[in-house]
């Protein structure tokens, strides 16, 4: 149990780090609408995407060992369904749905990491639900089934922004399955948008698995090769990758039996592909710690970049104010000098005591400085503020793609904060926050990676060894 305890303690430590150090900054500057840890505190999640009729629900039912999701050739379910484990029944009970919850309850339950999805509105909430199932497959993960992607449907038709919802779910998922079927290997419009724009912006490439499902519907091996090649070509064009992405091949033996037809001869050579896909899904929990480390690194870097830009603005503003005060002093001295010369040239004032004349000139100087600071300097500062907002990219260096990507994620937040505060906020506080966040990004993430390497070098727990021996003995 040592290895499991170590992993669990590291996971808890990461959650506390995010909650105590990153979340307060994220909430203060509008980086997140909810505490950052709410999206990572739950169990590992597998997001299943695909064209309608690509076999998403059938594949999920195969994994779970029971008909949990509705299936059919036409679009059968337009809901986002979170399927999670229920251990309240005896282990030998038939697999079934034990509890269902609607979206309104699910979005407001702090147990689940979906609070940030409330921003998508009531129409989305009506198409969001949870099912608890007593399938052993779900012991260490949850599955999120999604509405099938279509060609002609629009945001107005759905009533919510489908791509934004997909992006938010992909951001918290540990694994994303993208399913295709032989009849639509060219991908439909929504799938094209998801693969080209949404997923690259919200998750990492190594978390996305491409799956060609329903391969039993190919008439021959040559037909399958043709479909496979078409899908490879289309994915390479959409994703922009020079390499051909790995595509898992699978089908449903249960669906094949129900159709009462002879399976194609080539399927027997692809059984290992089905098992490999299942194993890849079951390994989603193994990616959780690495994903948590990436989560800390990504958000730490972005928040540090946001604070860096705010610091640079305040430094520029402070220099501007120093110059303004200096200009006010020069204007005051000039006004006092003009007043002294004027008093010398005016007979009525020339006979006054020099101390009185100096006092009058001093008053002129102070009045001029005050007038300058309250009118001219304020006008110039407003112009400085507008010019800085118009050239916001000059507040930070963008020397590499990593910096450009993180700036793209926080640029609007920087602008919103500067507009809201008019550039007036305590520099000392922002510097303190920056030091904390940068320390997490630079030092904390390095320590996390070292801990992950240590975990990888640890031998499996005794229970894992026993399971492996039992499996070998059964074989």
Residue pairs with C-beta under 8 A, 6 or more apart in sequence:
1 461
1 462
1 463
2 458
2 461
3 455
3 458
3 459
3 460
3 461
3 464
4 461
6 455
6 458
7 289
7 455
10 289
10 448
10 451
10 455
11 288
11 289
11 292
14 40
14 289
14 292
14 293
14 296
14 448
15 37
15 40
15 41
17 296
17 440
17 444
18 36
18 37
18 40
18 295
18 296
18 299
19 35
19 36
19 37
21 436
21 437
21 440
22 36
22 296
22 299
22 300
22 303
22 437
22 440
23 32
23 35
23 36
23 37
25 31
25 303
25 307
25 433
25 436
25 437
26 32
26 35
26 36
26 299
26 303
27 35
29 303
29 306
29 307
29 413
29 417
30 413
30 416
30 417
31 299
31 302
31 303
31 306
31 410
31 413
32 116
33 116
33 119
34 115
34 116
36 299
38 110
38 113
38 115
38 116
39 113
39 116
39 171
39 172
40 113
40 172
40 291
40 292
40 295
41 113
42 111
42 112
42 113
42 142
43 84
43 140
43 141
43 142
43 285
44 140
44 141
44 142
44 174
44 175
44 284
44 285
44 287
44 288
45 141
45 142
45 143
45 144
45 172
45 173
45 174
45 175
45 284
46 141
46 142
46 143
46 144
46 173
46 174
46 175
46 176
46 177
46 281
46 284
47 144
47 146
47 169
47 170
47 173
47 175
47 176
47 177
48 56
48 59
48 60
48 143
48 144
48 145
48 146
48 177
48 179
49 56
49 146
49 149
49 166
49 176
49 177
49 178
49 179
49 191
49 194
50 56
50 146
50 148
50 149
50 177
50 178
50 179
50 180
50 181
50 191
50 211
50 213
51 148
51 149
51 150
51 179
51 180
51 181
51 184
51 187
51 188
51 191
52 74
52 75
52 147
52 148
52 149
52 150
53 72
53 73
53 74
53 75
53 148
53 181
53 183
53 184
54 148
54 179
54 180
54 181
54 184
54 213
54 214
55 179
55 181
55 213
55 214
55 251
55 252
55 255
56 69
56 145
56 146
56 148
56 179
56 213
57 69
57 70
57 71
57 76
57 77
57 145
58 69
58 71
58 213
58 252
58 254
58 255
59 179
59 211
59 213
59 250
59 252
60 68
60 69
60 83
60 143
60 145
61 67
61 68
61 69
61 71
61 252
61 254
62 252
62 253
62 254
63 135
63 137
63 143
63 278
63 281
64 83
64 95
64 133
64 135
64 137
64 138
64 143
65 95
65 135
65 136
65 137
66 94
66 95
66 96
66 133
66 135
68 83
68 95
68 96
68 97
68 131
68 133
68 135
69 77
69 81
69 83
69 145
70 76
70 77
71 255
75 147
75 148
75 150
77 145
77 147
77 148
78 127
78 147
78 158
79 127
79 128
79 129
79 147
80 124
80 127
80 128
80 129
80 144
80 145
80 146
80 147
80 165
80 169
81 129
81 130
81 131
81 144
81 145
82 106
82 112
82 114
82 128
82 129
82 130
82 131
82 142
82 143
82 144
83 130
83 131
83 132
83 133
83 138
83 142
83 143
83 144
83 145
84 130
84 131
84 132
84 133
84 138
84 142
84 143
85 132
85 133
85 134
85 135
85 138
85 139
85 142
86 98
86 99
86 132
86 133
86 134
87 134
87 139
88 98
88 134
89 98
89 134
91 136
93 134
95 133
95 134
95 135
96 133
96 134
97 131
97 132
97 133
98 132
98 133
98 134
99 130
99 131
99 132
100 129
100 130
100 131
100 132
101 109
101 129
101 130
102 125
102 126
102 128
102 129
103 124
103 125
103 126
103 127
103 128
103 129
104 125
106 112
106 114
106 128
106 129
106 130
107 114
107 115
107 117
107 118
107 125
107 128
108 115
108 118
112 130
113 172
114 128
116 168
117 124
117 128
117 165
117 168
117 169
118 125
120 160
120 161
120 164
120 165
120 168
121 159
121 160
123 158
123 159
123 160
124 159
124 160
124 165
127 147
127 158
127 159
127 160
137 282
140 282
140 284
140 285
141 174
141 281
141 282
141 284
141 285
144 169
144 173
146 166
146 169
147 158
147 162
149 188
149 189
149 190
149 191
149 194
150 188
150 189
150 190
151 188
151 189
151 190
152 189
153 162
153 190
155 161
155 162
162 190
163 190
163 193
163 194
163 197
163 198
166 194
166 198
166 199
166 202
167 198
167 199
167 201
167 202
168 202
170 176
170 198
170 199
170 202
170 203
171 202
171 203
173 203
173 207
174 207
174 284
174 285
174 287
174 288
174 291
175 207
175 209
175 280
175 281
175 284
175 287
176 199
176 203
176 207
176 208
176 209
177 209
177 211
177 281
178 191
178 194
178 195
178 199
178 208
178 209
178 210
178 211
179 211
179 212
179 213
180 187
180 191
180 210
180 211
180 212
180 213
180 231
181 212
181 213
181 214
181 217
182 212
182 214
182 215
182 217
182 218
182 223
182 224
182 227
183 217
185 212
185 227
185 230
185 231
185 234
186 230
186 234
187 195
187 234
187 238
192 238
195 235
195 238
195 239
196 238
196 239
196 240
199 208
200 239
204 294
207 287
207 291
209 246
209 248
209 277
209 280
210 231
210 235
210 245
210 246
210 247
210 248
211 247
211 248
211 249
211 250
211 277
212 227
212 228
212 231
212 247
212 248
212 249
212 250
213 250
213 251
214 251
214 252
214 255
215 224
215 227
215 249
215 250
215 251
215 267
215 270
216 251
216 252
216 255
216 256
216 263
216 264
216 267
217 251
218 224
218 227
218 264
219 264
220 264
220 266
221 264
221 265
221 266
224 249
224 266
228 247
228 249
231 247
232 244
232 245
232 247
235 241
235 244
235 245
235 247
236 242
236 244
236 245
239 245
248 273
248 276
248 277
248 280
249 270
249 273
249 274
250 273
250 274
250 277
251 267
251 274
256 263
289 452
289 455
290 452
292 448
293 445
293 448
293 449
293 452
296 440
296 441
296 444
296 445
296 448
297 441
297 445
297 448
300 437
300 438
300 440
300 441
300 444
300 445
301 402
301 406
301 441
302 406
302 409
302 410
303 410
303 437
304 434
304 437
304 438
304 441
305 396
305 403
305 406
305 407
305 410
306 410
306 413
306 414
307 430
307 433
307 434
307 437
308 396
308 434
309 392
309 395
309 396
309 407
309 410
309 414
310 414
310 417
310 418
310 425
310 430
311 427
311 430
311 431
311 434
312 395
312 396
313 388
313 395
313 414
313 418
313 423
314 423
314 425
314 427
314 430
315 427
316 388
316 395
317 381
317 384
317 423
318 427
320 380
320 381
320 384
321 377
321 381
324 372
324 373
324 377
324 380
324 381
325 373
327 372
327 377
328 368
328 369
328 372
328 373
328 377
329 369
331 368
331 369
331 372
332 364
332 365
332 366
332 368
332 369
332 372
333 365
334 368
335 364
335 365
335 367
335 368
336 361
336 362
336 364
336 365
336 368
337 361
339 360
339 361
339 364
339 365
340 357
340 358
340 361
342 349
343 349
343 350
343 352
343 357
343 360
343 361
344 350
349 357
385 418
385 422
385 423
388 394
388 395
388 418
388 423
389 415
389 418
389 419
392 411
392 414
392 415
393 407
393 411
395 414
396 403
396 407
397 403
398 404
398 407
417 425
460 468
